[in-house]
Amino acid sequence: MQAEGLPELIEWILEHNLPFSLNFYRENELSASYEDLQLEESRVIEGMLAAFKVIELKLPNRSLLGSLIDRANLSSPHKRTCGVGQSYLVFDYQGQIAKCQMQLHKTVSSVDNQDPLTVVRQDKAGIQNLSVEEKEGCRTCEWKYWCTGGCPLATFKATGRYDIQSPNCNIYKALYPEAVRLEGLRLLKYSYLTK
């Protein structure tokens, strides 16, 4: 979905009290190429901020800190964007195991292995989910423990590196303060209702 249509979708989702998560495009073997769908920063920021305005008008009683911005969980600090290569693995229909659902075609083990998670953790050939402290451009960022440098696979596809900040860094920095503000407004609204 294009960012411009996001406010209408969010309004419908909130009216129906549905859970949601707003994530940016991830290329896979069945999708268009990254170059064809590369994010245009200003359009994404404008579309997301317009969606945030809709949320502000219809604040749900549940926290959205873990679902507003591209896999970022603003509810608690962390050093890695996800569990890829650490505490996460994906099974395909044949029992083959990959590090990430976006790379099911790059398996590293199978269900026949006695300890497939150890194999995933030791694999240095595929996607590398480095700690945010190891990423150039992230070490001094005030949002580093919430953003963690973004999706390692998306960063690698855009830059050819795992040890660098996300190409969406400016988008994140523009949206994070607004997401936190929305949560503050939500807490204020519902704390008055419980007194």
N, C-alpha and C positions, 0 to 999 in steps of 0.2 A: 504494500500500500504506500502511496506517496504521502509525504508529510502533510500536504495541504488538506487531505481528506480525513486526517486524524481527529480533529475536533468533533465532527459529526459521529464518527465511530465511537469515540469515548463517551459522548452524550448518550448514545443508544445503550452502550455497555452499562453505564451507571444507572440509567433508568430501569434496566433489567437486573440490577444488582449482581452482575457476573464478575468473577475474578478475571484478571488480565495481567499481562506482562508486556511492556513495550520494549522490543529488542530490535537492534539494527540488523540489516541484511547480512547473511552469512552465505558465501558461495559454497556450493557443493557440486557433485558430479551431475546433478540433474537441473542445475540452475544456469542462469545467464552468467557471463564472466564478471569479475569484479570491476573491470574497466567500464563495462556497459552500465553498471548500476552504482557507480561510485557516488558516495554521499556528497551533496553540495551543502557545505556547512550552513550558510545563511538560510537556505530553505528548510533544512532539518530543524535548526534552532527556532525559526519562526513558527513552523508547524507544531513543534513540541510545546512551545510557550502558549500557543493558541489552545492546544489540548489541555494544558495546565490551567488555563483560565476557566475552561468548562468544568474541570475537576473542582476548582475553587468554588464555583457556584453550586456544585452538587456534592460536597464533601461526603464521602462514605464514612461509616463508623469504624471501618477497619483501616489499619495502616497500609499505605502504598509504598513505603520506603524501599521495599525489595522488588518492586515491579514497575517503577516509573522510567528507569533509564538503562537500557541495554545491559542486562545482566549485573548491574551494579546493585549491591545490597547496602543501602545507606543506613540500615538499622544497627550494624555493628562493624567494627574495623576488622580487616583481614588482610593477608599478604598475597593471596592469589585470587584471581578472578573466579575460578571454578576449581573443581577437583581433578581436572585432566592431568594425568601423569602422577597423581598423588593418591587420591582416594576414590577414584572414579574409573569405571570401565564400561564398555558398551558391547553387548552381545548381538550378533546378527542371527538370522534364522537358521544358519548352519552350525551354530555354536562357536563361530570364530569371534575373537575379541579384539576390539580396537580401543584406542585411547579416547576418542571423541566421536559423537554421533555424526559429525560433519566429515569424518574420515573413515567410514565403515569399510571402504575399499582398501584401507591400509591396516590390515590386521597384524597383531603382534603376538598373539597367543590363541589358545582355544580352551574350551571347557574341559578338555582332557588333561590340561596341565593342573597339577596339584595346587599350585599357588599362582594363578594368573595375575593377581595384583602386583606381586613382586616383579614379574616379568614386565608389566606396564611401567612400574616405577624405575626399572633399570634400563629401559629402552631410551637410547640417546639419538636414535636415527629419525624418529618422527617428531611430532609436535612437542615443544618444550614449554612447560608452564612455569616460568621462572618467578621467583619472589619479586615483589615490586621494588625491593631494595637493589635488585640486580639490573633494573631497567633504566637505561639512559633517558633523562628527561623526567623521570618520576621521583627520583630520590629526594628532591627538595619540595615537591608539590604538596600543598596543604590537603589535597584530596587523595593522596596516594593510598591510604589504607581503606578507602571506600571504592575507588576506581580500580586500583591495582594494575593500572596500565592497559586495561581493556582485554578483549579476547585475544589470546596469543595467536590463534590461527588467523584471525582477520588481520592482525598486525603483520604477521609473516607474509601473508598474501600481498599486502600493500607495500611492504618495505624490504622483504627478504631477510628480516631479522626478528628474533624473539626477544632480544635484550634492549628494546627501545620502546618508548611510549606509543600508545595507540595513535593511529592517524585521525582518530575522532577526539583527540584530547581537547581541542578548543570547544567542541560541542559539549562534552562532559562538563568542562569548567563553566560554561554558560548556563547549563541546566541544573547542576547540583544545588546551588544556592536556592533556586526556585523550588526544587523538590523538597528541600528541608523546610522552607517557608510554608509550603502546603501542609506538611506534617504538623508544624506548629499551629497553624490555623485549625486543623482537624482536632488536635488535642484540646485547644481552647474551646472549640465548639462543643465537643462531647464531654468535657470535664464539667461544664456548666449544667449539662443535662443530668448528670449523675449526682449533683448536690441536692 
